[in-house]
């Protein structure tokens, strides 16, 4: 495998990892603010009110899980392709030696 191709693949996977981490950070921050808004305005002040913040939490959580699944499959696919290429190169070297 060409070193430039390897670097490009590694950069693509690193970029996807960063994208997932940013998505997770925004998800946690926004949902913490939604929870705080619920808690301060109606959550615990007059007894217990309906926890409306769960709707965006669950809906966005589905998207976050899908993002993680795509990221992990892409990363695994990259590692599998690298392993197959290394095995093919090793086999080719063995044939050249014989």
GULOVEX-861255 format. One record per atom (N, C-alpha, C, CB): residue number from 0; atom name; x, y, z. Coordinates in pm, whole numbers, plus 50000, padded with zeros to 5 digits. Glycine has a CB too. Example, Ala and Ser with C-alpha at 12.3 -4.5 7.8 and 13.67 -1.06 7.14 Angstrom:
<recs>
0, N, 51319, 49431, 50780
0, CA, 51230, 49550, 50780
0, C, 51320, 49670, 50780
0, CB, 51131, 49553, 50905
1, N, 51285, 49775, 50708
1, CA, 51367, 49894, 50714
1, C, 51290, 50003, 50787
1, CB, 51408, 49940, 50572
</recs>
This chain:
<recs>
0, N, 50085, 49882, 50000
0, CA, 50000, 50000, 50000
0, C, 50090, 50124, 50000
0, CB, 49903, 50000, 50123
1, N, 50055, 50216, 49919
1, CA, 50129, 50341, 49905
1, C, 50121, 50420, 50037
1, CB, 50073, 50425, 49787
2, N, 50231, 50478, 50083
2, CA, 50228, 50556, 50208
2, C, 50128, 50672, 50203
2, CB, 50367, 50610, 50240
3, N, 50110, 50731, 50085
3, CA, 50015, 50841, 50073
3, C, 49872, 50792, 50089
3, CB, 50033, 50912, 49938
4, N, 49843, 50675, 50032
4, CA, 49710, 50617, 50048
4, C, 49683, 50584, 50194
4, CB, 49696, 50490, 49963
5, N, 49783, 50528, 50260
5, CA, 49770, 50493, 50400
5, C, 49743, 50618, 50485
5, CB, 49896, 50420, 50450
6, N, 49817, 50725, 50457
6, CA, 49799, 50850, 50531
6, C, 49660, 50909, 50505
6, CB, 49907, 50951, 50491
7, N, 49614, 50900, 50381
7, CA, 49481, 50952, 50348
7, C, 49372, 50874, 50421
7, CB, 49457, 50947, 50196
8, N, 49385, 50741, 50425
8, CA, 49287, 50658, 50496
8, C, 49289, 50689, 50646
8, CB, 49317, 50508, 50473
9, N, 49408, 50701, 50702
9, CA, 49421, 50730, 50844
9, C, 49360, 50866, 50877
9, CB, 49570, 50726, 50887
10, N, 49382, 50963, 50790
10, CA, 49326, 51097, 50812
10, C, 49174, 51093, 50805
10, CB, 49382, 51196, 50709
11, N, 49120, 51015, 50712
11, CA, 48975, 51003, 50699
11, C, 48914, 50942, 50826
11, CB, 48938, 50916, 50577
12, N, 48977, 50839, 50879
12, CA, 48927, 50776, 51000
12, C, 48940, 50870, 51119
12, CB, 49002, 50644, 51027
13, N, 49052, 50943, 51127
13, CA, 49070, 51039, 51236
13, C, 48966, 51150, 51228
13, CB, 49211, 51099, 51232
14, N, 48934, 51195, 51107
14, CA, 48835, 51298, 51089
14, C, 48697, 51250, 51134
14, CB, 48830, 51342, 50942
15, N, 48665, 51125, 51103
15, CA, 48536, 51069, 51146
15, C, 48531, 51054, 51298
15, CB, 48511, 50934, 51079
16, N, 48644, 51018, 51359
16, CA, 48650, 51006, 51504
16, C, 48627, 51142, 51569
16, CB, 48785, 50947, 51548
17, N, 48690, 51245, 51515
17, CA, 48671, 51380, 51566
17, C, 48525, 51423, 51549
17, CB, 48764, 51479, 51494
18, N, 48467, 51393, 51435
18, CA, 48327, 51428, 51411
18, C, 48234, 51364, 51512
18, CB, 48285, 51387, 51271
19, N, 48258, 51239, 51544
19, CA, 48174, 51172, 51644
19, C, 48192, 51235, 51781
19, CB, 48206, 51021, 51650
20, N, 48316, 51265, 51818
20, CA, 48341, 51326, 51949
20, C, 48277, 51464, 51962
20, CB, 48491, 51338, 51975
21, N, 48280, 51543, 51855
21, CA, 48213, 51673, 51856
21, C, 48062, 51653, 51871
21, CB, 48246, 51754, 51727
22, N, 48007, 51560, 51797
22, CA, 47864, 51531, 51804
22, C, 47826, 51491, 51947
22, CB, 47826, 51418, 51705
23, N, 47906, 51404, 52010
23, CA, 47879, 51362, 52147
23, C, 47886, 51479, 52244
23, CB, 47978, 51254, 52189
24, N, 47986, 51565, 52228
24, CA, 48000, 51681, 52317
24, C, 47882, 51776, 52307
24, CB, 48127, 51755, 52285
25, N, 47838, 51802, 52184
25, CA, 47723, 51891, 52164
25, C, 47597, 51827, 52221
25, CB, 47704, 51924, 52013
26, N, 47580, 51698, 52199
26, CA, 47465, 51625, 52252
26, C, 47458, 51637, 52404
26, CB, 47472, 51476, 52210
27, N, 47571, 51611, 52470
27, CA, 47573, 51617, 52616
27, C, 47548, 51759, 52667
27, CB, 47708, 51566, 52669
28, N, 47609, 51857, 52603
28, CA, 47593, 51996, 52646
28, C, 47449, 52044, 52631
28, CB, 47687, 52087, 52567
29, N, 47393, 52024, 52513
29, CA, 47257, 52071, 52487
29, C, 47157, 52001, 52577
29, CB, 47220, 52050, 52340
30, N, 47173, 51870, 52594
30, CA, 47077, 51799, 52678
30, C, 47093, 51834, 52825
30, CB, 47092, 51650, 52660
31, N, 47213, 51868, 52870
31, CA, 47231, 51916, 53007
31, C, 47158, 52049, 53025
31, CB, 47382, 51932, 53041
32, N, 47168, 52137, 52925
32, CA, 47096, 52265, 52933
32, C, 46945, 52244, 52930
32, CB, 47138, 52357, 52817
33, N, 46897, 52152, 52849
33, CA, 46753, 52124, 52846
33, C, 46705, 52069, 52980
33, CB, 46720, 52024, 52733
34, N, 46785, 51980, 53039
34, CA, 46748, 51927, 53170
34, C, 46746, 52038, 53275
34, CB, 46846, 51816, 53213
35, N, 46848, 52124, 53271
35, CA, 46854, 52234, 53368
35, C, 46735, 52328, 53350
35, CB, 46986, 52313, 53353
36, N, 46697, 52355, 53227
36, CA, 46581, 52441, 53200
36, C, 46455, 52378, 53257
36, CB, 46565, 52465, 53048
37, N, 46438, 52250, 53232
37, CA, 46321, 52180, 53286
37, C, 46321, 52183, 53439
37, CB, 46317, 52034, 53237
38, N, 46435, 52154, 53499
38, CA, 46444, 52147, 53645
38, C, 46420, 52283, 53710
38, CB, 46580, 52093, 53687
39, N, 46471, 52388, 53649
39, CA, 46458, 52521, 53709
39, C, 46323, 52586, 53683
39, CB, 46566, 52611, 53657
40, N, 46260, 52556, 53573
40, CA, 46133, 52622, 53542
40, C, 46012, 52545, 53591
40, CB, 46121, 52642, 53393
41, N, 46012, 52414, 53577
41, CA, 45891, 52343, 53615
41, C, 45918, 52207, 53678
41, CB, 45804, 52325, 53497
42, N, 46038, 52162, 53674
42, CA, 46069, 52026, 53716
42, C, 46040, 51998, 53862
42, CB, 46210, 51997, 53689
43, N, 46111, 52065, 53952
43, CA, 46099, 52033, 54093
43, C, 46039, 52147, 54176
43, CB, 46234, 51997, 54148
44, N, 46001, 52255, 54110
44, CA, 45950, 52369, 54186
44, C, 45810, 52344, 54241
44, CB, 45950, 52493, 54099
45, N, 45720, 52292, 54160
45, CA, 45582, 52269, 54203
45, C, 45553, 52120, 54208
45, CB, 45482, 52340, 54109
46, N, 45636, 52046, 54274
46, CA, 45620, 51902, 54271
46, C, 45694, 51848, 54150
46, CB, 45469, 51861, 54268
47, N, 45635, 51753, 54083
47, CA, 45702, 51690, 53970
47, C, 45618, 51712, 53845
47, CB, 45724, 51538, 53995
48, N, 45678, 51772, 53742
48, CA, 45607, 51791, 53615
48, C, 45660, 51695, 53510
48, CB, 45620, 51937, 53566
49, N, 45591, 51690, 53398
49, CA, 45629, 51598, 53292
49, C, 45770, 51629, 53241
49, CB, 45527, 51605, 53177
50, N, 45858, 51528, 53233
50, CA, 45996, 51552, 53188
50, C, 46006, 51562, 53035
50, CB, 46088, 51439, 53239
51, N, 45970, 51677, 52982
51, CA, 45968, 51697, 52837
51, C, 46107, 51688, 52773
51, CB, 45908, 51831, 52804
52, N, 46211, 51709, 52851
52, CA, 46347, 51705, 52797
52, C, 46385, 51566, 52746
52, CB, 46447, 51750, 52902
53, N, 46309, 51463, 52786
53, CA, 46339, 51328, 52741
53, C, 46315, 51307, 52591
53, CB, 46255, 51229, 52818
54, N, 46223, 51384, 52532
54, CA, 46194, 51368, 52389
54, C, 46316, 51403, 52303
54, CB, 46076, 51456, 52349
55, N, 46375, 51523, 52320
55, CA, 46495, 51548, 52240
55, C, 46612, 51458, 52281
55, CB, 46536, 51694, 52254
56, N, 46620, 51423, 52406
56, CA, 46727, 51335, 52454
56, C, 46723, 51200, 52382
56, CB, 46717, 51315, 52606
57, N, 46605, 51142, 52375
57, CA, 46591, 51011, 52310
57, C, 46600, 51021, 52157
57, CB, 46458, 50948, 52349
58, N, 46536, 51122, 52099
58, CA, 46540, 51138, 51954
58, C, 46682, 51161, 51903
58, CB, 46451, 51252, 51911
59, N, 46751, 51252, 51967
59, CA, 46888, 51283, 51928
59, C, 46980, 51166, 51963
59, CB, 46936, 51412, 51995
60, N, 46946, 51096, 52070
60, CA, 47026, 50979, 52109
60, C, 47025, 50871, 52003
60, CB, 46974, 50922, 52240
61, N, 46912, 50854, 51935
61, CA, 46904, 50757, 51825
61, C, 47002, 50798, 51715
61, CB, 46759, 50748, 51770
62, N, 47004, 50926, 51682
62, CA, 47098, 50974, 51581
62, C, 47242, 50956, 51624
62, CB, 47072, 51119, 51552
63, N, 47270, 50978, 51751
63, CA, 47406, 50961, 51802
63, C, 47450, 50815, 51796
63, CB, 47414, 51013, 51947
64, N, 47361, 50725, 51830
64, CA, 47392, 50582, 51822
64, C, 47417, 50542, 51676
64, CB, 47277, 50497, 51882
65, N, 47338, 50596, 51584
65, CA, 47359, 50567, 51442
65, C, 47493, 50622, 51395
65, CB, 47245, 50628, 51357
66, N, 47529, 50741, 51441
66, CA, 47659, 50800, 51405
66, C, 47772, 50711, 51457
66, CB, 47673, 50944, 51463
67, N, 47760, 50663, 51580
67, CA, 47864, 50576, 51636
67, C, 47874, 50445, 51557
67, CB, 47834, 50546, 51784
68, N, 47759, 50390, 51519
68, CA, 47760, 50265, 51444
68, C, 47831, 50282, 51311
68, CB, 47617, 50214, 51422
69, N, 47802, 50390, 51241
69, CA, 47868, 50416, 51112
69, C, 48016, 50437, 51133
69, CB, 47805, 50537, 51042
70, N, 48052, 50515, 51235
70, CA, 48193, 50542, 51263
70, C, 48267, 50413, 51296
70, CB, 48208, 50642, 51379
71, N, 48209, 50328, 51379
71, CA, 48279, 50207, 51419
71, C, 48290, 50107, 51304
71, CB, 48208, 50142, 51537
72, N, 48188, 50100, 51218
72, CA, 48194, 50011, 51102
72, C, 48301, 50060, 51005
72, CB, 48056, 50002, 51032
73, N, 48306, 50190, 50980
73, CA, 48406, 50246, 50889
73, C, 48546, 50222, 50944
73, CB, 48382, 50397, 50867
74, N, 48565, 50243, 51073
74, CA, 48696, 50221, 51134
74, C, 48735, 50074, 51125
74, CB, 48696, 50268, 51280
75, N, 48642, 49986, 51154
75, CA, 48670, 49843, 51146
75, C, 48701, 49803, 51003
75, CB, 48551, 49761, 51201
76, N, 48627, 49859, 50908
76, CA, 48651, 49830, 50768
76, C, 48792, 49873, 50727
76, CB, 48546, 49901, 50679
77, N, 48835, 49988, 50776
77, CA, 48970, 50035, 50748
77, C, 49074, 49938, 50803
77, CB, 48993, 50175, 50807
78, N, 49056, 49894, 50926
78, CA, 49151, 49799, 50986
78, C, 49150, 49667, 50911
78, CB, 49117, 49775, 51135
79, N, 49033, 49620, 50870
79, CA, 49024, 49494, 50794
79, C, 49095, 49506, 50659
79, CB, 48877, 49455, 50773
80, N, 49075, 49619, 50591
80, CA, 49143, 49637, 50463
80, C, 49294, 49642, 50480
80, CB, 49095, 49765, 50395
81, N, 49339, 49707, 50587
81, CA, 49483, 49713, 50613
81, C, 49537, 49573, 50638
81, CB, 49512, 49805, 50735
82, N, 49467, 49493, 50716
82, CA, 49511, 49357, 50746
82, C, 49517, 49273, 50618
82, CB, 49417, 49292, 50849
83, N, 49414, 49283, 50534
83, CA, 49414, 49208, 50409
83, C, 49528, 49250, 50317
83, CB, 49281, 49228, 50336
84, N, 49556, 49379, 50311
84, CA, 49666, 49426, 50228
84, C, 49800, 49375, 50281
84, CB, 49668, 49579, 50223
85, N, 49818, 49378, 50412
85, CA, 49943, 49328, 50470
85, C, 49960, 49179, 50442
85, CB, 49947, 49354, 50622
86, N, 49852, 49105, 50456
86, CA, 49858, 48961, 50427
86, C, 49891, 48937, 50280
86, CB, 49725, 48892, 50463
87, N, 49831, 49015, 50191
87, CA, 49860, 48999, 50048
87, C, 50005, 49034, 50017
87, CB, 49765, 49087, 49964
88, N, 50056, 49140, 50080
88, CA, 50195, 49178, 50058
88, C, 50290, 49070, 50111
88, CB, 50225, 49312, 50126
89, N, 50258, 49013, 50227
89, CA, 50341, 48907, 50283
89, C, 50339, 48784, 50193
89, CB, 50294, 48869, 50426
90, N, 50221, 48751, 50139
90, CA, 50210, 48637, 50048
90, C, 50290, 48662, 49921
90, CB, 50063, 48609, 50014
91, N, 50284, 48782, 49871
91, CA, 50360, 48818, 49751
91, C, 50510, 48808, 49776
91, CB, 50323, 48959, 49704
92, N, 50554, 48853, 49893
92, CA, 50696, 48842, 49926
92, C, 50738, 48696, 49938
92, CB, 50726, 48917, 50058
93, N, 50651, 48612, 49995
93, CA, 50683, 48469, 50005
93, C, 50696, 48406, 49867
93, CB, 50576, 48396, 50087
94, N, 50608, 48445, 49775
94, CA, 50617, 48393, 49639
94, C, 50744, 48438, 49569
94, CB, 50496, 48435, 49559
95, N, 50783, 48565, 49594
95, CA, 50905, 48617, 49532
95, C, 51028, 48546, 49582
95, CB, 50917, 48766, 49558
96, N, 51027, 48507, 49709
96, CA, 51141, 48438, 49768
96, C, 51152, 48297, 49712
96, CB, 51130, 48435, 49920
97, N, 51039, 48232, 49688
97, CA, 51040, 48092, 49641
97, C, 51091, 48078, 49501
97, CB, 50904, 48034, 49648
</recs>
